[in-house]
């Protein structure tokens, strides 16, 4: 019981470490919360700092979801603990205790959780994201479609009720965090991944 609580708390605290803010500070870039979309995530870092900074941010945010779930595998925890740990890491990214509870939108951290559960789940979500990003050239649309399908991938690969509920809630929260992007998509004003933003 105590180990489970420690894992959940550690996942939230790790999730609360903002890769985007740290990378931008170390690389002498503007605070991503004050530039571009004002979102501390990899896509916004790409806009203000280029591909290298964005890649490091993406890697860091993904690790925040991956490592706590891998710890659950290593310690042979229950599926409920997997779900709570994954959700805690995701919530840490969205609402980080170290940055005034104002975090990113959670795509990379959610993907890290999914890869942590099973490489096939993460691989399926990543494949959908890459396909949609290539076709539409819009990061938010790729994220929304891939995360909308994520509960299906969890159900197909590891159909534990706790994990399916976790992914449904994560996907719903991710849609909520992308509500401004959804409005822009509807109006045709959403920026492209490449080209003028």
Residue frames as a rotation matrix with the C-alpha (Angstrom) as fourth column:
UNK 1
0.564 0.826 0.000 0.00
0.826 -0.564 0.000 0.00
0.000 0.000 -1.000 0.00
UNK 2
0.536 -0.431 -0.727 2.73
0.106 -0.819 0.564 2.46
-0.838 -0.379 -0.393 0.98
UNK 3
-0.558 -0.771 0.307 4.77
0.376 0.095 0.922 1.57
-0.740 0.630 0.236 -2.08
UNK 4
-0.122 0.614 0.780 1.77
0.989 0.009 0.147 2.23
0.083 0.789 -0.609 -4.29
UNK 5
0.824 0.449 -0.345 1.23
0.508 -0.855 0.103 5.65
-0.249 -0.260 -0.933 -2.72
UNK 6
0.084 -0.891 -0.447 4.91
0.055 -0.444 0.894 6.49
-0.995 -0.100 0.012 -3.15
UNK 7
-0.603 -0.287 0.745 4.75
0.692 0.278 0.667 5.49
-0.398 0.917 0.031 -6.82
UNK 8
0.328 0.825 0.460 1.66
0.932 -0.362 -0.015 7.64
0.154 0.434 -0.888 -7.41
UNK 9
0.807 -0.057 -0.587 3.15
0.221 -0.893 0.391 10.66
-0.547 -0.445 -0.709 -5.63
UNK 10
-0.228 -0.972 -0.064 6.50
0.169 -0.104 0.980 10.27
-0.959 0.212 0.188 -7.41
UNK 11
-0.346 0.180 0.921 4.73
0.929 0.201 0.310 10.03
-0.130 0.963 -0.237 -10.77
UNK 12
0.736 0.671 0.093 2.88
0.676 -0.736 -0.041 13.28
0.041 0.093 -0.995 -10.12
UNK 13
0.589 -0.577 -0.566 6.05
0.007 -0.696 0.718 15.07
-0.808 -0.427 -0.406 -9.00
UNK 14
-0.487 -0.760 0.430 7.99
0.437 0.214 0.873 13.83
-0.756 0.614 0.228 -12.01
UNK 15
-0.008 0.599 0.801 5.14
0.997 -0.057 0.053 14.88
0.077 0.799 -0.597 -14.26
UNK 16
0.826 0.382 -0.415 5.29
0.475 -0.868 0.146 18.34
-0.305 -0.317 -0.898 -12.67
UNK 17
-0.149 -0.932 -0.331 8.81
0.254 -0.360 0.898 18.93
-0.956 0.049 0.291 -14.00
UNK 18
0.812 0.540 -0.221 8.27
-0.020 -0.353 -0.936 21.07
-0.583 0.764 -0.276 -17.11
UNK 19
0.087 -0.795 0.600 10.67
0.823 0.397 0.406 19.99
-0.562 0.459 0.689 -19.83
UNK 20
0.417 0.139 0.898 9.71
0.790 -0.544 -0.282 22.95
0.450 0.827 -0.337 -22.02
UNK 21
0.974 -0.021 0.225 10.46
-0.119 -0.893 0.433 25.59
0.192 -0.449 -0.873 -19.39
UNK 22
0.575 -0.805 0.148 13.72
0.054 0.217 0.975 23.94
-0.816 -0.553 0.168 -18.32
UNK 23
0.112 -0.525 0.844 14.94
0.940 0.331 0.081 23.43
-0.322 0.784 0.530 -21.90
UNK 24
0.615 0.179 0.768 14.12
0.545 -0.801 -0.250 27.02
0.570 0.572 -0.589 -22.85
UNK 25
0.952 -0.301 0.059 15.94
-0.247 -0.635 0.732 28.36
-0.183 -0.711 -0.679 -19.79
UNK 26
0.356 -0.867 0.348 19.02
0.291 0.457 0.841 26.23
-0.888 -0.198 0.415 -20.42
UNK 27
-0.088 -0.364 0.927 19.11
0.980 0.133 0.146 27.16
-0.177 0.922 0.345 -24.11
UNK 28
-0.768 -0.274 -0.579 18.54
0.301 -0.952 0.052 30.87
-0.566 -0.134 0.814 -23.50
UNK 29
-0.693 0.602 0.396 15.14
0.444 -0.076 0.893 30.87
0.568 0.795 -0.215 -25.18
UNK 30
-0.538 0.576 0.615 12.05
-0.689 -0.721 0.072 32.85
0.485 -0.385 0.785 -24.15
UNK 31
-0.755 0.397 0.521 9.70
-0.263 0.544 -0.797 31.33
-0.600 -0.739 -0.306 -21.59
UNK 32
-0.918 0.387 0.086 7.27
0.258 0.418 0.871 29.22
0.301 0.822 -0.484 -23.68
UNK 33
-0.211 0.878 -0.429 4.42
0.942 0.065 -0.330 30.40
-0.262 -0.474 -0.841 -21.45
UNK 34
0.123 0.204 -0.971 4.87
0.152 -0.971 -0.185 33.93
-0.981 -0.124 -0.150 -22.81
UNK 35
-0.573 -0.404 -0.714 5.56
-0.640 -0.324 0.697 33.21
-0.512 0.856 -0.073 -26.50
UNK 36
-0.923 0.176 -0.342 3.71
-0.172 0.606 0.777 31.61
0.344 0.776 -0.528 -29.41
UNK 37
-0.050 0.949 -0.311 0.71
0.071 0.314 0.947 29.69
0.996 0.026 -0.083 -28.12
UNK 38
-0.082 -0.105 0.991 1.84
-0.888 -0.444 -0.121 30.28
0.453 -0.890 -0.057 -24.50
UNK 39
0.911 0.412 0.023 1.83
-0.389 0.839 0.380 26.52
0.137 -0.355 0.925 -24.01
UNK 40
0.038 -0.947 0.319 4.82
-0.944 0.071 0.323 24.83
-0.329 -0.313 -0.891 -22.34
UNK 41
0.615 0.199 0.763 4.96
0.002 0.967 -0.253 21.94
-0.788 0.158 0.595 -24.78
UNK 42
-0.235 -0.836 0.497 7.12
0.513 0.328 0.793 20.63
-0.826 0.441 0.352 -27.60
UNK 43
0.189 0.353 0.916 5.10
0.979 -0.138 -0.149 22.17
0.074 0.926 -0.371 -30.45
UNK 44
0.984 0.178 0.030 5.38
0.173 -0.977 0.122 25.65
0.051 -0.114 -0.992 -28.99
UNK 45
0.371 -0.923 -0.097 9.08
-0.040 -0.120 0.992 25.14
-0.928 -0.364 -0.082 -28.25
UNK 46
-0.104 -0.344 0.933 9.48
0.899 0.369 0.236 24.20
-0.425 0.864 0.270 -31.93
UNK 47
0.682 0.456 0.571 7.97
0.670 -0.703 -0.239 27.56
0.292 0.546 -0.785 -32.86
UNK 48
0.970 -0.205 0.129 10.20
-0.238 -0.904 0.355 29.63
0.044 -0.375 -0.926 -30.59
UNK 49
0.382 -0.877 0.291 13.39
-0.633 -0.019 0.774 27.56
-0.673 -0.480 -0.562 -30.43
UNK 50
-0.063 -0.410 -0.910 13.63
-0.971 0.237 -0.040 25.20
0.232 0.881 -0.412 -33.38
UNK 51
0.499 0.355 -0.791 13.82
-0.422 0.896 0.137 21.46
0.757 0.266 0.597 -33.87
UNK 52
-0.432 -0.750 -0.500 16.61
0.125 0.499 -0.857 20.64
0.893 -0.433 -0.122 -31.41
UNK 53
-0.861 0.155 0.485 14.91
-0.504 -0.402 -0.765 22.33
0.077 -0.903 0.424 -28.47
UNK 54
0.132 0.989 -0.060 11.57
-0.981 0.139 0.133 20.78
0.140 0.042 0.989 -29.43
UNK 55
0.246 -0.102 -0.964 13.08
-0.230 0.960 -0.160 17.29
0.942 0.261 0.213 -29.70
UNK 56
-0.801 -0.574 -0.172 14.65
0.065 0.202 -0.977 17.54
0.595 -0.794 -0.124 -26.25
UNK 57
-0.603 0.665 0.440 11.35
-0.791 -0.431 -0.434 18.80
-0.099 -0.610 0.786 -24.82
UNK 58
0.342 0.755 -0.560 9.41
-0.811 0.538 0.229 15.99
0.474 0.376 0.796 -26.47
UNK 59
-0.135 -0.502 -0.854 11.85
0.053 0.857 -0.512 13.40
0.989 -0.115 -0.089 -25.13
UNK 60
-0.944 -0.271 0.189 11.70
-0.140 -0.189 -0.972 14.84
0.300 -0.944 0.140 -21.62
UNK 61
-0.298 0.916 0.267 7.92
-0.951 -0.260 -0.167 15.03
-0.084 -0.304 0.949 -21.54
UNK 62
0.363 0.402 -0.841 7.63
-0.557 0.817 0.150 11.47
0.747 0.414 0.521 -22.83
UNK 63
-0.536 -0.662 -0.524 10.03
0.079 0.579 -0.812 10.18
0.841 -0.476 -0.258 -20.16
UNK 64
-0.761 0.282 0.584 7.81
-0.645 -0.417 -0.640 11.67
0.063 -0.864 0.499 -17.46
UNK 65
0.351 0.936 0.021 5.04
-0.936 0.351 -0.017 9.30
-0.023 -0.014 1.000 -18.50
UNK 66
0.386 -0.252 -0.888 7.25
-0.383 0.831 -0.402 6.36
0.839 0.495 0.224 -19.43
UNK 67
-0.571 -0.820 -0.047 9.45
-0.312 0.269 -0.911 5.97
0.759 -0.506 -0.409 -16.35
UNK 68
-0.485 0.407 0.774 6.74
-0.846 0.006 -0.534 5.76
-0.222 -0.914 0.341 -13.65
UNK 69
0.632 0.758 -0.161 4.83
-0.772 0.598 -0.216 3.12
-0.068 0.261 0.963 -15.64
UNK 70
0.214 -0.653 -0.726 8.01
-0.302 0.663 -0.685 1.12
0.929 0.366 -0.055 -16.24
UNK 71
-0.716 -0.439 0.543 8.56
-0.617 0.033 -0.786 1.23
0.327 -0.898 -0.295 -12.47
UNK 72
0.157 0.861 0.483 5.14
-0.920 0.305 -0.244 -0.41
-0.358 -0.406 0.841 -12.05
UNK 73
0.710 0.007 -0.704 6.25
-0.435 0.791 -0.430 -3.20
0.554 0.612 0.565 -14.38
UNK 74
-0.262 -0.945 -0.197 9.50
-0.317 0.277 -0.907 -3.65
0.912 -0.175 -0.372 -12.48
UNK 75
-0.821 -0.025 0.571 7.71
-0.571 0.008 -0.821 -3.77
0.017 -1.000 -0.021 -9.13
UNK 76
-0.812 0.503 -0.296 4.87
0.328 0.813 0.480 -5.97
0.482 0.293 -0.825 -10.42
UNK 77
-0.844 0.533 -0.062 2.06
-0.277 -0.532 -0.800 -3.67
-0.460 -0.658 0.597 -9.35
UNK 78
-0.248 0.859 0.449 -1.65
0.619 0.497 -0.609 -4.20
-0.745 0.127 -0.654 -9.96
UNK 79
-0.380 0.183 0.907 -3.46
0.865 -0.277 0.418 -2.84
0.328 0.943 -0.053 -13.00
UNK 80
0.741 0.666 -0.083 -5.21
0.641 -0.665 0.382 -0.29
0.200 -0.336 -0.920 -10.77
UNK 81
0.403 -0.684 -0.608 -1.83
0.349 -0.500 0.793 1.04
-0.846 -0.531 0.037 -9.63
UNK 82
-0.552 -0.529 0.645 -0.66
0.783 -0.062 0.619 1.20
-0.288 0.846 0.448 -13.26
UNK 83
0.119 0.715 0.689 -3.73
0.835 -0.447 0.320 3.30
0.537 0.538 -0.650 -14.03
UNK 84
0.882 0.245 -0.403 -3.29
0.452 -0.682 0.575 5.62
-0.134 -0.690 -0.712 -11.04
UNK 85
0.027 -0.959 -0.282 0.42
0.475 -0.236 0.848 6.08
-0.879 -0.157 0.449 -11.66
UNK 86
-0.521 -0.184 0.833 -0.11
0.853 -0.138 0.503 6.82
0.022 0.973 0.229 -15.35
UNK 87
0.467 0.785 0.407 -2.87
0.712 -0.607 0.353 9.30
0.524 0.125 -0.843 -14.55
UNK 88
0.718 -0.236 -0.654 -0.73
0.467 -0.534 0.705 10.96
-0.516 -0.812 -0.274 -11.88
UNK 89
-0.399 -0.912 0.091 2.16
0.643 -0.208 0.737 11.54
-0.654 0.353 0.670 -14.28
UNK 90
-0.344 0.381 0.858 -0.24
0.832 -0.300 0.467 12.97
0.436 0.874 -0.213 -16.86
UNK 91
0.735 0.676 -0.058 -1.94
0.605 -0.613 0.508 15.25
0.308 -0.408 -0.859 -14.30
UNK 92
0.286 -0.729 -0.622 1.47
0.608 -0.363 0.706 16.40
-0.740 -0.580 0.339 -13.11
UNK 93
-0.677 -0.530 0.510 2.24
0.720 -0.334 0.609 17.63
-0.153 0.779 0.608 -16.60
UNK 94
-0.040 0.766 0.642 -1.13
0.690 -0.444 0.572 19.36
0.723 0.466 -0.511 -16.95
UNK 95
0.794 0.386 0.469 -1.16
-0.101 -0.677 0.729 20.84
0.599 -0.627 -0.499 -13.45
UNK 96
0.058 -0.902 -0.428 2.47
0.537 0.389 -0.749 20.98
0.842 -0.186 0.507 -12.22
UNK 97
0.761 0.216 -0.612 2.98
0.649 -0.247 0.720 21.81
0.005 -0.945 -0.328 -8.56
UNK 98
-0.120 -0.931 -0.345 6.34
0.827 -0.286 0.484 23.42
-0.550 -0.227 0.804 -9.40
UNK 99
-0.925 -0.228 0.304 4.91
0.374 -0.682 0.629 25.88
0.064 0.695 0.716 -11.93
UNK 100
-0.783 0.614 -0.101 1.74
-0.491 -0.709 -0.506 27.22
-0.383 -0.347 0.856 -10.39
UNK 101
-0.276 0.675 0.684 -0.38
0.267 0.738 -0.620 24.31
-0.923 0.011 -0.384 -11.66
UNK 102
0.645 0.411 -0.644 -0.16
-0.475 -0.444 -0.759 25.75
-0.598 0.796 -0.091 -15.18
UNK 103
-0.272 -0.780 0.564 1.26
-0.064 0.600 0.798 23.09
-0.960 0.181 -0.213 -17.48
UNK 104
-0.850 -0.167 -0.500 1.11
-0.497 -0.059 0.866 21.76
-0.174 0.984 -0.033 -21.01
UNK 105
0.034 0.938 -0.345 -1.54
-0.997 0.053 0.047 19.88
0.062 0.342 0.938 -22.92
UNK 106
0.144 0.005 0.990 -0.21
-0.697 0.711 0.097 16.40
-0.703 -0.704 0.106 -22.19
UNK 107
0.801 0.254 -0.543 0.29
-0.589 0.502 -0.634 14.74
0.111 0.827 0.551 -25.56
UNK 108
0.013 -0.895 -0.446 3.92
-0.555 0.364 -0.748 13.64
0.832 0.258 -0.492 -25.12
UNK 109
-0.648 -0.229 0.727 3.44
-0.759 0.271 -0.592 12.59
-0.061 -0.935 -0.349 -21.50
UNK 110
0.403 0.850 0.339 0.34
-0.719 0.523 -0.459 10.59
-0.567 -0.059 0.822 -22.42
UNK 111
0.677 -0.216 -0.703 2.34
-0.529 0.521 -0.670 8.90
0.511 0.826 0.239 -25.18
UNK 112
-0.455 -0.882 0.127 5.03
-0.686 0.256 -0.681 8.04
0.568 -0.397 -0.721 -22.65
UNK 113
-0.267 0.477 0.837 2.40
-0.777 0.406 -0.480 6.41
-0.569 -0.779 0.262 -20.44
UNK 114
0.742 0.638 -0.205 1.10
-0.617 0.531 -0.580 4.45
-0.261 0.558 0.788 -23.42
UNK 115
0.261 -0.742 -0.618 4.55
-0.525 0.429 -0.735 3.20
0.811 0.516 -0.277 -24.40
UNK 116
-0.600 -0.483 0.637 5.11
-0.784 0.200 -0.587 2.29
0.156 -0.852 -0.499 -20.75
UNK 117
0.259 0.781 0.568 1.98
-0.756 0.530 -0.384 0.15
-0.601 -0.331 0.728 -20.69
UNK 118
0.304 -0.161 0.939 2.90
0.473 0.881 -0.002 -1.72
-0.827 0.445 0.344 -23.88
UNK 119
-0.649 -0.660 -0.379 4.99
0.004 -0.501 0.865 -0.77
-0.761 0.560 0.328 -26.88
UNK 120
-0.679 0.454 0.576 2.12
0.727 0.310 0.612 -1.78
0.099 0.835 -0.541 -29.17
UNK 121
0.429 0.833 -0.350 -0.22
0.864 -0.491 -0.110 0.75
-0.264 -0.255 -0.930 -27.55
UNK 122
0.204 -0.442 -0.873 2.34
0.063 -0.884 0.463 3.53
-0.977 -0.150 -0.152 -27.77
UNK 123
-0.792 -0.570 0.221 3.35
0.204 0.094 0.974 2.50
-0.576 0.817 0.042 -31.26
UNK 124
-0.258 0.794 0.550 -0.23
0.965 0.181 0.190 2.54
0.051 0.580 -0.813 -32.52
UNK 125
0.646 0.488 -0.587 -0.91
0.574 -0.817 -0.047 6.00
-0.503 -0.307 -0.808 -31.06
UNK 126
-0.106 -0.794 -0.599 2.39
-0.060 -0.596 0.801 7.34
-0.993 0.121 0.016 -32.40
UNK 127
-0.755 -0.159 0.636 1.70
0.560 0.347 0.752 5.88
-0.340 0.925 -0.173 -35.85
UNK 128
0.266 0.921 0.284 -1.70
0.964 -0.256 -0.072 7.60
0.007 0.293 -0.956 -36.02
UNK 129
0.575 -0.099 -0.812 -0.14
0.231 -0.932 0.278 10.89
-0.784 -0.348 -0.513 -34.87
UNK 130
-0.478 -0.864 -0.157 2.64
0.034 -0.197 0.980 10.68
-0.878 0.463 0.123 -37.46
UNK 131
-0.534 0.354 0.768 0.21
0.839 0.329 0.432 9.78
-0.100 0.875 -0.473 -40.26
UNK 132
0.551 0.834 -0.016 -2.18
0.831 -0.551 -0.074 12.62
-0.071 0.027 -0.997 -39.43
UNK 133
0.349 -0.507 -0.788 0.68
0.103 -0.815 0.571 15.08
-0.931 -0.281 -0.232 -38.94
UNK 134
-0.714 -0.639 0.288 2.01
0.301 0.092 0.949 14.15
-0.633 0.764 0.127 -42.37
UNK 135
-0.338 0.677 0.654 -1.40
0.932 0.143 0.334 14.40
0.133 0.722 -0.679 -44.05
UNK 136
0.644 0.763 0.059 -2.81
0.731 -0.636 0.248 17.47
0.227 -0.116 -0.967 -42.30
UNK 137
-0.315 -0.876 0.366 0.41
0.583 -0.483 -0.653 19.19
0.749 0.008 0.663 -41.10
UNK 138
0.129 0.412 0.902 -1.47
-0.565 -0.717 0.408 20.26
0.815 -0.562 0.141 -37.95
UNK 139
-0.792 -0.591 -0.156 -0.07
-0.203 0.495 -0.845 19.06
0.576 -0.637 -0.512 -34.61
UNK 140
-0.654 0.573 0.494 -3.23
-0.659 -0.111 -0.744 19.55
-0.371 -0.812 0.450 -32.59
UNK 141
0.356 0.811 -0.464 -5.41
-0.932 0.342 -0.117 17.64
0.064 0.474 0.878 -35.07
UNK 142
-0.076 -0.487 -0.870 -2.94
-0.340 0.833 -0.437 14.75
0.937 0.262 -0.229 -35.09
UNK 143
-0.933 -0.292 0.212 -2.94
-0.271 0.179 -0.946 14.73
0.238 -0.940 -0.246 -31.29
UNK 144
-0.313 0.900 0.304 -6.73
-0.869 -0.142 -0.475 14.81
-0.384 -0.413 0.826 -31.01
UNK 145
0.461 0.499 -0.734 -7.30
-0.789 0.609 -0.081 12.00
0.407 0.616 0.674 -33.47
UNK 146
-0.305 -0.655 -0.691 -4.56
-0.193 0.753 -0.629 9.77
0.933 -0.058 -0.356 -32.06
UNK 147
-0.961 -0.064 0.269 -5.74
-0.273 0.058 -0.960 10.27
0.046 -0.996 -0.073 -28.47
UNK 148
-0.018 1.000 0.010 -9.37
-0.989 -0.016 -0.150 9.74
-0.150 -0.013 0.989 -29.45
UNK 149
0.487 0.148 -0.861 -8.33
-0.513 0.846 -0.144 6.30
0.707 0.512 0.488 -30.71
UNK 150
-0.502 -0.842 0.198 -6.05
-0.644 0.211 -0.735 5.55
0.577 -0.497 -0.648 -27.73
UNK 151
-0.171 0.464 0.869 -8.76
-0.855 0.369 -0.365 3.92
-0.490 -0.805 0.334 -25.55
UNK 152
0.835 0.454 -0.312 -9.46
-0.550 0.671 -0.497 1.51
-0.017 0.586 0.810 -28.42
UNK 153
0.184 -0.857 -0.480 -5.77
-0.439 0.365 -0.821 0.59
0.879 0.362 -0.309 -28.63
UNK 154
-0.592 -0.334 0.734 -5.62
-0.802 0.152 -0.578 -0.01
0.081 -0.930 -0.358 -24.86
UNK 155
0.309 0.819 0.484 -8.73
-0.781 0.509 -0.361 -2.20
-0.542 -0.266 0.797 -25.09
UNK 156
0.808 0.002 -0.589 -7.22
-0.466 0.613 -0.637 -4.23
0.360 0.790 0.497 -27.94
UNK 157
-0.016 -0.953 -0.302 -3.81
-0.302 0.293 -0.907 -4.76
0.953 0.077 -0.292 -26.32
UNK 158
-0.887 -0.276 -0.370 -4.41
0.277 0.323 -0.905 -4.73
0.369 -0.905 -0.210 -22.56
UNK 159
-0.242 0.920 0.307 -8.18
-0.037 -0.325 0.945 -4.72
0.970 0.218 0.113 -21.89
UNK 160
-0.596 0.027 -0.802 -8.04
0.790 0.194 -0.581 -4.07
0.140 -0.981 -0.137 -18.14
UNK 161
0.435 0.879 0.198 -11.00
0.819 -0.477 0.318 -1.91
0.374 0.024 -0.927 -17.05
UNK 162
0.542 -0.263 -0.798 -8.81
0.506 -0.656 0.560 0.34
-0.671 -0.708 -0.223 -14.90
UNK 163
-0.554 -0.833 -0.011 -6.46
0.446 -0.308 0.841 1.05
-0.703 0.460 0.542 -17.81
UNK 164
-0.397 0.503 0.768 -9.30
0.841 -0.135 0.523 1.72
0.367 0.854 -0.369 -20.23
UNK 165
0.694 0.662 -0.284 -10.92
0.718 -0.604 0.346 4.14
0.057 -0.444 -0.894 -17.78
UNK 166
0.123 -0.753 -0.646 -7.54
0.454 -0.536 0.712 5.84
-0.882 -0.381 0.276 -17.24
UNK 167
-0.770 -0.491 0.407 -7.06
0.559 -0.211 0.802 6.31
-0.308 0.846 0.436 -20.97
UNK 168
0.049 0.864 0.501 -10.63
0.889 -0.266 0.373 7.55
0.455 0.427 -0.781 -21.52
UNK 169
0.752 0.227 -0.619 -10.16
0.568 -0.699 0.434 10.15
-0.334 -0.678 -0.654 -18.77
UNK 170
-0.237 -0.916 -0.325 -6.75
0.412 -0.398 0.820 11.16
-0.880 0.061 0.471 -20.13
UNK 171
-0.650 0.036 0.759 -8.18
0.755 -0.087 0.650 11.55
0.090 0.996 0.030 -23.63
UNK 172
0.448 0.885 0.129 -11.10
0.829 -0.465 0.311 13.65
0.335 -0.032 -0.942 -22.34
UNK 173
0.552 -0.328 -0.767 -8.74
0.427 -0.679 0.598 15.89
-0.716 -0.657 -0.235 -20.38
UNK 174
-0.562 -0.806 0.184 -6.51
0.533 -0.184 0.826 16.21
-0.632 0.562 0.533 -23.40
UNK 175
-0.228 0.582 0.781 -9.49
0.868 -0.242 0.434 17.33
0.441 0.777 -0.450 -25.50
UNK 176
0.754 0.519 -0.401 -10.39
0.654 -0.647 0.392 19.85
-0.056 -0.558 -0.828 -22.78
UNK 177
0.148 -0.799 -0.583 -6.86
0.359 -0.506 0.784 21.23
-0.922 -0.325 0.212 -22.78
UNK 178
-0.806 -0.427 0.409 -7.06
0.499 -0.120 0.858 21.55
-0.317 0.896 0.310 -26.58
UNK 179
0.149 0.989 -0.004 -10.39
0.808 -0.124 -0.576 23.43
-0.570 0.083 -0.817 -26.58
UNK 180
0.301 -0.093 -0.949 -8.82
-0.306 -0.952 -0.004 26.60
-0.903 0.292 -0.315 -28.04
UNK 181
-0.788 -0.607 -0.101 -7.18
-0.329 0.277 0.903 24.48
-0.520 0.745 -0.418 -30.75
UNK 182
-0.510 0.687 0.518 -10.53
0.759 0.643 -0.105 22.86
-0.405 0.340 -0.849 -31.52
UNK 183
0.485 0.673 -0.559 -12.10
0.329 -0.732 -0.596 26.31
-0.810 0.105 -0.576 -31.94
UNK 184
-0.088 -0.608 -0.789 -9.25
-0.623 -0.584 0.520 27.28
-0.777 0.538 -0.328 -34.27
UNK 185
-0.877 -0.200 0.436 -9.64
0.138 0.765 0.629 24.06
-0.460 0.612 -0.643 -36.24
UNK 186
-0.022 0.968 0.249 -13.33
0.823 0.159 -0.545 24.73
-0.567 0.193 -0.801 -36.73
UNK 187
0.688 0.300 -0.660 -12.65
0.041 -0.925 -0.378 28.29
-0.724 0.233 -0.649 -37.87
UNK 188
0.798 -0.431 0.421 -9.68
0.558 0.264 -0.787 27.30
0.228 0.863 0.451 -40.05
UNK 189
0.757 -0.482 0.441 -7.26
-0.474 -0.870 -0.137 29.39
0.450 -0.105 -0.887 -38.01
UNK 190
0.848 -0.447 0.284 -5.12
-0.002 0.534 0.845 26.62
-0.529 -0.718 0.452 -36.47
UNK 191
0.329 -0.829 -0.453 -1.41
-0.891 -0.431 0.142 26.91
-0.313 0.357 -0.880 -37.23
UNK 192
0.818 -0.147 -0.556 0.56
-0.241 0.791 -0.563 24.40
0.523 0.594 0.611 -39.23
UNK 193
0.774 -0.630 -0.066 3.49
0.452 0.477 0.754 22.33
-0.444 -0.613 0.654 -37.95
UNK 194
-0.391 -0.899 0.198 5.70
0.775 -0.205 0.598 23.70
-0.497 0.387 0.777 -40.73
UNK 195
-0.272 0.255 0.928 5.41
0.714 -0.592 0.373 27.05
0.645 0.764 -0.021 -42.38
UNK 196
-0.663 0.054 0.746 3.89
-0.303 -0.931 -0.202 30.25
0.684 -0.360 0.634 -41.04
UNK 197
-0.673 0.410 -0.615 2.19
0.725 0.531 -0.439 29.88
0.147 -0.742 -0.655 -37.70
